[in-house]
Amino acid sequence: MVRTTLAIDDDLLKRIKEKAAREGSALQDVANELLRNALVQQKPKRNLKLNLRGWKATGRPGVDLLDRDKLFDLMDGR
């Protein structure tokens, strides 16, 4: 484990100490857990653009799209 120095706002340090006391945990364990959870919950925002291109369907009169056997017969040229 690497040791480092952080400047933590007084109100945050107080809340972390209170949480550690409630849980009976060491201050560094609670701080590490909070930092780890905060980093895991961050997900990069991605702007996705979805381009859908359609086509003009030309159906055959009298064709039931829900009749699988009839569709296969038509595709096979029967």
N, C-alpha and C positions, 0 to 999 in steps of 0.2 A: 504494500500500500504506500502510495506517495503522500508525503505531508506537504501541505500548502497553507497559505494564509489567505483568508477571504475577508472582505469588509461586508458584514451583514447588518442590515438595518436593525435598530434596537427592537422595534416591534416584532420583526420576524424572529429574531433570536429568542425573545420572550416566549413566543408561541411554540417554537421548536423545543425549548426547555420544558414548557408545560406538557407538551405531548410526550416527551421522553419520560417525565416524571409519572404521568398517568400510566404509561405502558411499562414502566420499570426498565427502560432501555437506556443505553448510553446515548449522549447527545450526538456523537458522530454517526452512530448507527441510524438514528432517526433522520439526520440530515442527508445521509447517503441514500436512504430509502426514498425520501421525498424528491431528491434530485433525479434518481433513477426513474421513478414513476413519471415525473414531469417530462423527462426526455423520451420515454417510451410512448407517452400519449400524444406527442407532437407528430403529426403526419404532414408531410409536405403537401402543399396545395397545388393541384395541377388543374389547369384550365384545359378542358377537353372540348373540342368542337366536333360534333358528329354530323357528317354530311351524308344524307341518305338520298340516293338517286332512285327514282322509281321508273316504271315503264308502263306503257299503255297495254293493258291486257286485252286480248281479243279472244273471248270465249266462244265456244261453239254452242249454238242453241241446243237445248235439251240435254246437256252434259251435267250430270250430278257430281260435283267435286267430292262429295262424301261417299260415293260408291267406288271403292278402291278397285274392285274387279273390273268394272266398266272402264275406269280410267286406264288400267293396264291393257285392256283389250284395244282401246283407242290408240294408245302409244305404240302397240305392236302392229297396228294397221289392220286389226280384225274388225 
